[in-house]
């Protein structure tokens, strides 16, 4: 059986991205590997083994073009409204909270935030299938 272990994104500024993911989601550096030409930084927190892998290409000076194919990564939280307020207070500029219904029942309550490189991140209330 396969197990998901990380999602990789390319970022322009390592310190800026590490700071964002720490302030937004409590992710800290689990490992950092510098190579000739690029660095890999693995971020995680105590709640899960799943990691966000940041790839920093040393010679890159321009922001990446995300194109129209990127979707998002998602995090689940116990208290979405409190997290949204915390994001606002931290200056992370989250989008408004939304609710998504299916067949009259709440499927998801969520908001999106964008990281420093333009990647969209969904933050979901722990509920139903989102555990």
Buried (B, 14 or more C-beta within 10 A) or exposed (E): EEEEEBEEBBBBBBEEBBEBBBBBBEBEBBEBEEEEEBBBBBBBBEEEEBBBBBBBEEEBEEEBEEEEEEEEBBBBBEEBEEBBEBBEEEEBEBBEBEEEEEEEEEBBBBBBBBBBBBBBBBBBBEBEEBE
